[in-house]
Amino acid sequence: MEPKRPQVRPATEGWTQQKDAAGRPLLQFASPKRGKPPVHLADLKPEERVARVVELGLPGFRAKQLEKHYFTHYTSDPALMTDLPATGRDEFVAGMLPPLLTEVRRLETDRGDTIKFLWKLHDGALVESVLMRYPGRITLCVSSQAGCGMNCPFCATGQAGLTRNMSAAEIVDQVVRANRLIAEGGLGDPRGLGHDGERVTNIVFMGMGEPLANYARVMQAVRVMTDKTHGIGMSARGITVSTVGLVPAIRKLADEDIPVTFALSLHAPDDELRDELIPVNSRWKVGEALDAARAYFERTGRRVSIEYALIKDMNDHGWRADLLGDKLNARGRGWVHVNPIPLNPTPGSIWTASDRAVQDEFVRRLEAKGIPTTLRDTRGKEIDGACGQLVATEDDQRAAAATEVAGPH
Ligand code: SF4
């Protein structure tokens, strides 16, 4: 018999969740109206880029040259673009590649293999990305919104609600800036081989924001990341789009012809707990989210990831592992993979790490049901860069206030 374990209920600590008129946690799907960021090459489709170049008074083929500078050489600096006519070059480049992200702060781990960037957007909004070197791959965790409207009680990002959607180019620029840093040797050189050709290989949309709430811009960003002729040319498989469960958008994603890796941040297999843990569950229930995830697999043939943060005495009970396994198996075999993610130990908080033995038991039970399961590494936690913890602190705000808008590189 399984010993009876306590049930800790989700609650915010040190802040109050905004509620709607019915007393439920407020969900914000629409982006507040704010000044839009300047239009950038990466916001545009290839033919629109040509049209814009012509509008700015140059022949259309200049668009291709700019694509090369920006997506291959990671530069927006007109001084380095000597293949463009010198007269009017600065204005032309400023019109096509306006500065979008100003670096406010950079935090590195001791070994220099994890770097967290804090960026200021044109309107002062702050977002973050985290760059991580692993053996054989380099992963960048990107933000897709400033703030977030999903109001999860454990998540620092959601506290202030949604500031605004990021533009496609603001999302892409995080990748280009990371690639520039890698090319300059800023992410260490463990093999001593130099940095030729080294760049970000994997993207996870697990920074600030709910990517599927900013659907069109996230899709444009993904297209640019994967376009081999007019973009960065990454493999779609290396790109993970995650969601807390916006079901209509998951179904739409399945219909796009881009085989990204899809991850559902489930965190609880039962509606009773998930309604409190992930407020959007009040809109789309566990079963609906799993049905949509299964449909994604059927449509794309790509195995789905289920993300599950293990929180002590809240969602880490053995019966929940069994229930999760049953709900996944009820929708077929071989279509899904579960990633339990251990939280940081946070003494005194209800949001703290499960005991090691409990983590192991959770994994064992899923595996016993035939579900492939991998306990994930939570790299980045020592610099507070683990997913779901991304928030600008007051210190960051001060640092941002002291930063002038930088030049175009
Ligand atoms: S956990 Fe994700 S979806 Fe929930 S509030 Fe935070 S950023 Fe938004």
Residues whose N, C-alpha, C, O or C-beta is under 5 A from the ligand:
A	BS01	SF4	C148 M150 N151 C152 C155 T157 G158 G207 M208 G209 E210 V244 G388
